[in-house]
Amino acid sequence: MLAVAGRLQDDPAFGATKLNKALFLCDHLHYKRLGSAISGAVYERLPRAPAPRDVLAVRRQLIEAGEAACEERGFLGHVQQRLVPLRSPGAFSDSETEMIDQVCGILRGHAHTNVLGWQLAAEREEIPYESAFLSASTPTRAELDRAAVLAAGLGLAGSGPASSRRSRPAQSPIRRHLSWEWGRDRLAVGYPRAGEVLDGVAWACTRWPDGFHRIPGTRLHLLKTEWPIPALATWFTLEPEGCTIWAAEEISPYDPAEDGSD
């Protein structure tokens, strides 16, 4: 908190909400890149931003110990609560220092930066670190074409809801079992962090009311992940009883040398 606050003191948009966003991004992006968070804090969804669950208690401890102060300033019709460091934040590793610098540089001057994990979580729900792998990028033409082929083969073509029994022929069984077209075991063996990525996928699929990317003309939705590899496209449907994943596919091009890098 002291390291972030010190770097953002000259940012007119810096307040408690931006501090929370910066802490979240520093921790989650460091985890995404290197497999470990900087602070290890538990983050939850608040109305305007993700925040460490114990952020108010830590801020109070810093102020009571004389290690920080809290200043109130006006900004665009709102009252900011700005944390002001009164001591050095201490030592960080090179990768942690680089991440803090990058996040603060990106956020400086901006009032809003939303992240997918925050968008998907319910109020006060913990946002898992595995959500850092999720991508909000829109489907490409090749992915839309792939969706049409996959949906036709699975009997999921058409725009009706996946949960509607009336939309299926009476003799057609309702398919609800998890089915990885690209084997989960193969992923787990082939990629060091596949388990974390797939955990993020599973968490996301149960929290999208309609799916983040609805594929036109099918009952499929598309979820994608970002680096570190594996970069996966996950095709799924949502039903009242839960989520069915029909296929998990590697996104090309793929180079194993890129594992864990930007």
N, C-alpha and C positions, 0 to 999 in steps of 0.2 A: 504493500500500500504506500509506503514512504517513497519507494523507488518510482512508482508510477506518478504519484502526486508531485514529486520534485520535477519530473520531466514535463508535466503539463501545467505548471504554474503560469506560464505566459500564454496559455490558451484561453481566450475569453469565454469559450463554451464549456470550460472544465467545471464540473460540479460532482455531486455524489453519484448521479446516474452514469456519467462518463467514467468515473473511477471504477464503478462496478463492471461496466462493459470492458474496460481495459484489462482489469484483473482476469475476467473470464477469458478474453481472447489470448492473453499471455499464457495462461495455464493450459487452455485447450489446444492452442496451436503448437505449444512446446510438446505436449503429449502426442499430438498428431505427427509431428516431425521426428521426435526422438524417443517416444514411448514413455515419457515421464512428465508429470506436471511440475511447475516451479514451486507452488505452495502446497499442492495436494488438497486444497479446500474443496468442500462440497458446494456445488452451485445449484440454485433453484430459480424458477421463473418468478419474477416480480412483474407488475403491470407494465413497466417501461423498459426493463432490461433484465438480463440475468445478473445474479448477485451471489457472492459467497453467503452461505447460510448464517454465519456468525459475524458478518461484517460490522454491524452496529456495536457489538460487544468489543471487537478488536479496536475499532476507532475510539470508543470510550476509554479503553485501557491505555492507548497511546496518548490521549489528551490528559488523562489523570496522571500519567507518569511524566508529563512535561516533554514528551518526545514529538508531539504534534499539537497543532491548534486547529480550530475550525472557524473559518471566516464566512460571513454571509454577505453575498453581493447580488445585485440585481442584474438580470440578463434576459432580454427579450420579454419583459413582463413577468418573469419568474424569479424566485429567490433561490440562488445557488448556495449550497453548503460545501465550501471548498476546504479540503484537508491541506494544511500547510505543514510540511516537515520541519522539525526543529532539531533534528540530528541526522547523521548519515544513515542511509538505509542498510549499510553493511555490505558484505561481499556476496557476489553471485558468480556463477560459472560463466565462461565466455558465451556459451549458447544461450543461457538465461539472459545475460546482458543484451545480446544481440536481439533476442525476441522482444524484450521490453522496449528497446529503442525502436524496433520496427513497428510495433503496435501503437506506441505513443505517436510516432511520426505519421502513421496513417490516420489516426483519430483526430489529430490536431486540427482544429477549425471546423470539424464536422459534429453536428448535434445528434445524428441518428445513424446507427449501424446495427441492423438486425441480423441475427444468425439463425440458421435452420433449427438447431436444437432448442432455442428459446421459443421459436414459432410453434413447435410441435408439442412442447410440454404444457401440462395443465398448471393452473395457478398454484404456486408453492411446491410444485413437483421437482424432484431432483433431475437435473439435466446431466446424463451420463457423459463421461469423457469420450466414449465410443461414438457419440453423435458428431464429433469433429470430422469424421470421415465422410459424412453425407454431403451430397452435391445438390444444389438447387438449379443447375444448368438445364436448359430446355432441350427436349429431344431433337436430334438431327433428322434429316430426311431418311438416312439409312436406318435409323432406329424406328421411325414410324413405319417404314416398309417391313422391317423385321417383325414389328408388332402385328401387322396384318397377317403375315404368314404364320406366326406362332398362335395367334388367336384362332385362325381357321383350323389349325391342327388340333387345338384343344377344345373346340366347340365353344369358344368364347367370343365369336364375332357378333356384332350387333351392339347397339348403344344402350340397351336396357341395363338396369342395375344387376350386379353380380349376385345380390342377395334375394332376387325375386324368384320364387319357385314357379310362378305363373309364366315366366318367360321361357321355361324349359319344357320340352316334351314330357308327357307323363311317364314314359318308359325310360327316360334318360336319368341315370343316377346323379345325385348332387355330389360333386367332387369336393372334398374338404381336406384332403390329406396333403401335407407338405411334400413337394416334389422338386428336387433339384435336378434340372436337366444337365447342368455342369456340376459334377459330384462334389458335395461338401467335403467329403474325406479327402478328395484330391486337392481341393483348395487348401485345407488345413495342413497337408503335408508339403505342398508346393510353396507356400508363402508364410514367412515367419509370423505375420500379424493378421492372418486371415480370420482367426477367431474373434479378434477385436472388431474387425470390419463387419463381420456377419452379425455380431451382437448389436452393433449400431443399426444395421439393416432391420433386424427383428424388432428392435425398440421402435424404430420409425414406422414400420408397417402397421403396428397396432394403434398408432396415434393419428393417422391421417384420416379425417372423416370421409373424404372423397378421393384420396390419393393426390399427391402433389402434382403429378403429370398424368392426366387422363388421356389415354390414347384414342383419338377420334375413330369411330366405327368399330370399336372393340370394347370388351368389358375389362381390358387390361389396364393397369397403371404401371408407370415406370419410375424406378428409384435408381439413382446412380451414386457412385462413390468417387472421391477424389484420391490423389496420392496420399500417403504412400501406397504403392502397389500392395494388394491387388486393387485395380480399378475395375469395378463390377457394375453391370447393369442387372437389376433385379426386377423381374416382371411378376406382378401380383394382382390378386383381386381381394376386395374387402367384403366381408359378410357379417351379419349380426353376431355369429358365433366366433368370429375371428378372421385371421388373414390366411390366405393360401398363396404360397410362393410357387409359381409354375416353372420358372427358369431363372438361374443365376449364371450370367455369362461374363466372360472376360472382355473388357473393352480394348480394342486394338487401336494403335500399335502398342506393343508391350515390349519392354527391354528389361530383363532382370537386373541389369546394372543400375536401373533407376530406383531400386528398392530403397525406401526410406529417405529419398532426396526430394528436393523441390523441382 
